[in-house]
């Protein structure tokens, strides 16, 4: 019998309680033996909620006291570089939540540390483990919509602005807000569907009180094959939260839509192909008998963890590796540079922009009633 992978969960906030926690018991060959978080209340909730035996306020303390094989890092992005490099230096495999880091340089330092240590580095780009997204990948691979001509992504929020707390995600320390957060997914998907990006144009807004970085974005990416992908998000949607993708082909359009406010995505995305304005085909994967069974068999975070365990067992390269995370961060950073210099930015990047300085000077466009 093979011993389970002994895992430390680093950063025990929403990512644990909403995303990974509900499926931890379904992952074979994984034993979460330690929780790491500087907040005692987070540690207590992690240990009591998921039966995690040990709790530590720092990763260093955890590594000094626990024999672990791997760490899942779900801490704020400004901590990713140091935590991931520390793990590599101690011979610990890492699953690193998106976005990989704040800059391409930080990404390169993480990749280099794990390459030198011979440890596995996997990025938590869970949408590539979502069965609706995988079904779409199969449709595109089979040529179901012909040549891909464009991609459109909208991730819109309809909740009352005054009820939403920016938290660490809205802090200047992150060097990025909604675009850095959601763009990590939408850029990764666009790269998957349409290939690498060659240039980027972007504008950003701050429309909520308490945000020191952007909470709205409009970004246009030109891919190396000429395909253009657009990425947009607003907090002024005034409809239920919605994540929506359109992939335009010369003989059909794939549409993916998710309108649930449950981050766990316990139901499959709506998937359809539309043709020539008068015909639609339903390709949504069938829902299991209940939500628990859906999460057990197809939950994207569960499948993602299964893949991580498999990679450690086999010594294989993860589907979402360091290069995938770096590619997304490069596009994200290029978009910030585009907004700073008000021009189209070509890749590869040759400079690291002053993102912190940009946000310090970005005018807020907060509605009068919220000021």
C-alpha positions as CSV (number, residue, x, y, z in Angstrom):
1,X,0.0,0.0,0.0
2,X,1.3,3.4,-1.0
3,X,1.6,6.0,1.7
4,X,-0.6,9.0,1.3
5,X,0.8,12.4,0.2
6,X,1.2,14.4,3.5
7,X,0.0,17.9,2.7
8,X,0.1,21.3,4.5
9,X,-2.7,23.7,3.6
10,X,-1.1,27.2,3.7
11,X,-3.6,30.0,3.9
12,X,-6.9,28.9,5.5
13,X,-9.4,31.5,4.3
14,X,-12.1,31.3,1.6
15,X,-10.0,29.1,-0.7
16,X,-10.1,26.3,2.0
17,X,-13.6,26.7,3.2
18,X,-15.4,27.4,-0.1
19,X,-13.2,25.6,-2.7
20,X,-11.0,22.8,-1.5
21,X,-12.4,22.0,2.0
22,X,-15.7,20.4,0.8
23,X,-13.9,17.9,-1.4
24,X,-10.8,17.0,0.7
25,X,-12.4,13.8,2.0
26,X,-13.0,12.6,-1.6
27,X,-9.4,12.7,-2.7
28,X,-7.7,9.4,-2.5
29,X,-4.0,9.2,-1.4
30,X,-4.0,12.7,0.3
31,X,-3.7,13.4,4.0
32,X,-3.9,17.0,5.1
33,X,-1.8,16.9,8.2
34,X,-1.2,20.6,8.9
35,X,-2.9,24.0,8.5
36,X,-0.9,27.2,8.3
37,X,-2.3,30.7,8.8
38,X,-1.3,33.7,10.8
39,X,-4.8,34.2,12.2
40,X,-5.7,32.0,15.1
41,X,-9.4,32.0,14.2
42,X,-8.6,30.7,10.7
43,X,-6.4,27.9,12.2
44,X,-9.1,26.9,14.6
45,X,-11.8,26.8,11.9
46,X,-9.6,24.8,9.6
47,X,-8.7,22.2,12.2
48,X,-12.2,21.8,13.6
49,X,-13.9,21.9,10.2
50,X,-11.7,19.4,8.4
51,X,-10.1,17.4,11.1
52,X,-6.6,18.8,10.5
53,X,-4.4,17.6,13.3
54,X,-1.8,20.4,13.5
55,X,-1.9,24.2,13.1
56,X,0.9,26.7,12.7
57,X,1.1,30.4,12.3
58,X,4.0,30.3,9.8
59,X,5.1,27.9,7.1
60,X,8.6,27.9,8.5
61,X,7.3,26.6,11.9
62,X,5.3,24.0,10.1
63,X,8.2,22.7,8.1
64,X,10.4,22.6,11.2
65,X,7.9,20.4,13.0
66,X,6.0,18.3,10.4
67,X,7.2,15.7,7.9
68,X,5.2,16.8,4.9
69,X,5.6,16.0,1.2
70,X,3.7,18.9,-0.3
71,X,2.1,22.3,0.4
72,X,-1.0,23.8,-1.2
73,X,-0.4,27.6,-1.0
74,X,-3.6,29.6,-1.0
75,X,-2.2,32.7,0.7
76,X,-2.5,36.3,-0.7
77,X,-0.5,36.7,-3.9
78,X,2.1,39.0,-2.4
79,X,3.3,36.1,-0.3
80,X,3.4,33.5,-3.1
81,X,7.0,34.0,-4.2
82,X,8.6,33.6,-0.7
83,X,6.4,30.7,0.4
84,X,6.9,28.8,-2.8
85,X,10.6,29.3,-2.8
86,X,10.9,28.3,0.8
87,X,9.1,25.0,0.0
88,X,11.5,24.3,-2.9
89,X,14.5,25.0,-0.6
90,X,13.1,22.4,1.8
91,X,12.4,19.8,-0.9
92,X,8.6,20.3,-0.7
93,X,6.3,19.9,-3.7
94,X,3.9,22.8,-4.3
95,X,0.4,23.4,-5.6
96,X,0.2,27.1,-5.9
97,X,-3.1,29.0,-6.2
98,X,-3.5,31.5,-9.0
99,X,-2.3,34.1,-9.8
100,X,1.1,32.6,-9.6
101,X,2.8,35.8,-8.4
102,X,2.7,39.6,-8.9
103,X,5.4,39.8,-11.6
104,X,7.1,37.7,-14.2
105,X,10.4,38.0,-12.2
106,X,8.7,36.5,-9.2
107,X,7.3,33.7,-11.4
108,X,10.8,33.0,-12.8
109,X,12.3,32.8,-9.3
110,X,9.6,30.3,-8.2
111,X,10.1,28.2,-11.3
112,X,13.9,28.3,-11.0
113,X,13.8,27.3,-7.3
114,X,11.6,24.2,-8.0
115,X,13.7,23.2,-11.1
116,X,16.9,23.3,-9.0
117,X,15.2,21.3,-6.2
118,X,13.7,18.8,-8.5
119,X,10.3,19.3,-6.9
120,X,6.9,19.5,-8.6
121,X,5.3,22.9,-9.1
122,X,1.6,22.9,-10.1
123,X,-0.6,25.9,-10.6
124,X,-4.1,26.0,-9.2
125,X,-5.8,26.9,-12.5
126,X,-8.9,24.8,-11.7
127,X,-11.0,25.7,-14.7
128,X,-8.8,23.4,-16.8
129,X,-10.1,20.6,-14.6
130,X,-13.7,21.6,-14.9
131,X,-15.6,19.0,-16.9
132,X,-17.6,21.6,-18.9
133,X,-14.3,23.3,-19.9
134,X,-12.9,19.9,-20.8
135,X,-16.0,19.2,-22.9
136,X,-15.4,22.5,-24.8
137,X,-11.8,21.6,-25.4
138,X,-12.9,18.4,-27.0
139,X,-15.4,20.3,-29.2
140,X,-12.7,22.7,-30.3
141,X,-10.2,19.9,-30.9
142,X,-12.7,18.0,-33.1
143,X,-13.3,21.1,-35.2
144,X,-17.0,21.5,-34.2
145,X,-17.0,25.2,-34.8
146,X,-14.3,25.3,-37.5
147,X,-11.4,27.9,-37.3
148,X,-11.4,29.9,-34.1
149,X,-11.8,33.6,-34.9
150,X,-12.2,35.2,-31.5
151,X,-12.9,34.7,-27.8
152,X,-15.0,36.9,-25.5
153,X,-15.0,36.7,-21.7
154,X,-17.2,38.6,-19.2
155,X,-17.1,38.1,-15.4
156,X,-19.7,40.4,-14.0
157,X,-20.9,41.1,-10.5
158,X,-24.4,42.1,-9.5
159,X,-24.1,42.4,-5.7
160,X,-24.6,45.6,-3.8
161,X,-21.2,47.4,-3.9
162,X,-21.5,48.7,-0.3
163,X,-21.9,45.1,0.9
164,X,-18.7,43.9,-0.7
165,X,-15.4,44.1,1.2
166,X,-12.2,44.6,-0.7
167,X,-10.2,42.7,1.9
168,X,-6.6,41.8,0.9
169,X,-7.7,41.5,-2.7
170,X,-8.2,45.2,-2.9
171,X,-4.9,46.1,-1.2
172,X,-2.1,47.9,-3.0
173,X,0.3,45.2,-1.7
174,X,-1.1,42.8,-4.3
175,X,-0.1,45.0,-7.2
176,X,-3.4,44.0,-8.9
177,X,-7.1,43.5,-8.3
178,X,-9.9,41.9,-10.2
179,X,-7.9,41.6,-13.4
180,X,-5.0,39.9,-11.6
181,X,-7.4,37.6,-9.9
182,X,-9.9,36.7,-12.7
183,X,-7.5,37.4,-15.5
184,X,-5.3,34.5,-14.3
185,X,-8.2,32.2,-15.3
186,X,-9.5,34.0,-18.4
187,X,-6.0,34.5,-19.9
188,X,-5.1,30.9,-19.2
189,X,-8.3,29.7,-20.9
190,X,-7.7,32.0,-23.9
191,X,-4.2,30.6,-24.2
192,X,-5.6,27.1,-24.1
193,X,-8.2,27.8,-26.7
194,X,-6.5,30.3,-29.0
195,X,-2.7,29.9,-28.4
196,X,-0.1,32.3,-27.0
197,X,-0.7,36.1,-26.8
198,X,1.4,38.5,-28.8
199,X,0.1,41.9,-27.7
200,X,-2.2,43.5,-25.2
201,X,-4.2,46.7,-24.8
202,X,-6.1,47.6,-21.6
203,X,-7.9,50.2,-19.4
204,X,-8.8,49.8,-15.7
205,X,-11.2,51.4,-13.2
206,X,-11.8,51.7,-9.5
207,X,-15.5,52.1,-8.9
208,X,-15.9,50.9,-5.3
209,X,-14.8,52.5,-2.0
210,X,-12.0,50.7,-0.2
211,X,-10.2,49.5,-3.3
212,X,-6.6,50.6,-3.8
213,X,-6.3,48.6,-7.1
214,X,-8.6,48.0,-10.0
215,X,-12.0,46.4,-9.6
216,X,-13.1,46.7,-13.2
217,X,-11.2,45.9,-16.4
218,X,-11.4,46.0,-20.2
219,X,-8.6,44.1,-21.9
220,X,-8.0,43.1,-25.6
221,X,-5.4,40.4,-26.3
222,X,-4.1,39.7,-29.8
223,X,-2.9,36.1,-30.1
224,X,0.0,35.0,-32.3
225,X,-2.4,33.4,-34.8
226,X,-4.3,36.6,-35.2
227,X,-7.2,35.6,-32.9
228,X,-8.4,38.4,-30.5
229,X,-9.7,37.7,-27.1
230,X,-11.5,40.3,-25.0
231,X,-11.8,40.2,-21.2
232,X,-14.2,42.4,-19.3
233,X,-15.5,42.7,-15.7
234,X,-17.8,45.1,-14.0
235,X,-19.2,45.5,-10.5
236,X,-22.2,47.4,-11.9
237,X,-24.0,44.5,-13.5
238,X,-27.2,44.6,-11.4
239,X,-28.1,41.1,-12.4
240,X,-27.1,37.8,-10.7
241,X,-23.3,37.2,-10.8
242,X,-22.3,35.7,-14.2
243,X,-19.3,34.1,-15.7
244,X,-19.7,34.0,-19.5
245,X,-17.5,32.9,-22.4
246,X,-18.0,33.0,-26.2
247,X,-15.6,31.2,-28.6
248,X,-16.3,32.4,-32.1
249,X,-15.6,30.0,-35.0
250,X,-16.2,30.3,-38.7
251,X,-19.0,27.8,-38.6
252,X,-20.3,28.0,-35.0
253,X,-20.0,29.8,-31.6
254,X,-19.4,27.9,-28.4
255,X,-21.1,29.5,-25.4
256,X,-20.3,28.7,-21.7
257,X,-22.2,30.3,-18.9
258,X,-22.3,30.0,-15.2
259,X,-24.8,32.0,-13.2
260,X,-24.5,30.4,-9.8
261,X,-23.0,32.4,-6.9
262,X,-21.5,29.2,-5.5
263,X,-17.8,29.2,-6.1
264,X,-17.6,25.5,-5.8
265,X,-19.5,25.2,-9.1
266,X,-21.6,22.2,-8.0
267,X,-23.5,22.2,-11.3
268,X,-21.9,22.0,-14.8
269,X,-21.6,25.2,-16.8
270,X,-24.2,25.7,-19.5
271,X,-22.5,24.7,-22.8
272,X,-24.0,25.2,-26.3
273,X,-23.0,25.6,-29.9
274,X,-24.9,28.2,-31.9
275,X,-24.9,28.1,-35.7
276,X,-25.7,30.7,-38.3
277,X,-28.3,32.6,-36.2
278,X,-31.0,29.9,-36.2
279,X,-29.7,26.7,-34.6
280,X,-28.4,25.7,-31.2
281,X,-27.0,22.5,-29.8
282,X,-26.9,21.7,-26.1
283,X,-23.6,20.2,-24.9
284,X,-24.0,20.7,-21.2
285,X,-22.7,17.7,-19.3
286,X,-25.4,15.9,-17.4
287,X,-25.8,16.7,-13.7
288,X,-25.3,13.8,-11.3
289,X,-28.1,12.6,-9.0
290,X,-27.3,15.2,-6.3
291,X,-24.7,17.9,-5.4
292,X,-22.7,15.6,-3.2
293,X,-22.2,13.0,-5.9
294,X,-21.4,15.8,-8.4
295,X,-18.7,17.1,-6.1
296,X,-17.4,13.6,-5.4
297,X,-17.1,12.6,-9.1
298,X,-16.6,15.8,-11.0
299,X,-15.8,18.7,-8.6
300,X,-13.1,20.7,-10.3
301,X,-11.1,21.2,-7.1
302,X,-11.3,17.5,-6.4
303,X,-10.2,16.6,-9.9
304,X,-7.4,19.2,-9.6
305,X,-6.2,17.6,-6.4
306,X,-6.4,14.1,-7.9
307,X,-4.1,15.3,-10.7
308,X,-1.6,16.8,-8.2
309,X,-1.4,13.5,-6.3
310,X,-1.1,11.6,-9.5
311,X,1.8,13.8,-10.7
312,X,3.6,13.3,-7.4
313,X,3.1,9.5,-7.6
314,X,4.3,9.2,-11.2
315,X,6.8,12.1,-11.3
316,X,4.9,13.5,-14.3
317,X,4.5,17.2,-15.3
318,X,1.3,18.8,-14.2
319,X,-1.2,19.9,-16.9
320,X,-1.1,23.4,-15.3
321,X,2.6,23.9,-14.6
322,X,4.8,26.9,-13.8
323,X,5.0,27.9,-17.4
324,X,1.2,28.1,-17.6
325,X,1.1,30.4,-14.6
326,X,4.0,32.5,-15.8
327,X,2.3,33.0,-19.2
328,X,-0.9,34.3,-17.6
329,X,1.1,36.7,-15.3
330,X,3.0,38.1,-18.3
331,X,-0.3,39.0,-20.1
332,X,-1.7,40.4,-16.9
333,X,1.4,42.5,-16.4
334,X,1.4,43.6,-20.0
335,X,-2.2,44.9,-19.6
336,X,-1.1,47.0,-16.6
337,X,1.8,48.4,-18.7
338,X,-0.6,49.2,-21.5
339,X,-2.8,51.2,-19.2
340,X,0.2,53.0,-17.7
341,X,1.7,54.0,-21.1
342,X,-1.6,54.1,-23.0
343,X,-0.4,52.0,-25.8
344,X,-0.5,48.4,-27.2
345,X,2.2,46.3,-25.5
346,X,3.9,43.5,-27.3
347,X,5.2,40.3,-25.8
348,X,7.6,39.1,-24.5
349,X,7.8,41.8,-21.8
350,X,11.3,43.4,-21.5
351,X,10.5,45.5,-18.4
352,X,8.6,45.4,-15.2
353,X,6.2,48.4,-14.9
354,X,5.7,50.4,-11.7
355,X,2.3,48.8,-11.0
356,X,2.2,50.1,-7.4
357,X,2.8,53.7,-8.6
358,X,0.2,53.3,-11.3
359,X,-2.5,52.4,-8.8
360,X,-1.4,55.1,-6.4
361,X,-2.3,57.6,-9.2
362,X,-5.3,55.9,-10.8
363,X,-8.3,58.2,-10.2
364,X,-11.3,56.6,-8.5
365,X,-14.6,56.7,-10.3
366,X,-16.8,55.8,-7.3
367,X,-20.5,56.7,-7.7
368,X,-21.5,59.7,-5.7
369,X,-23.9,57.8,-3.4
370,X,-21.0,55.6,-2.2
371,X,-18.6,58.3,-1.4
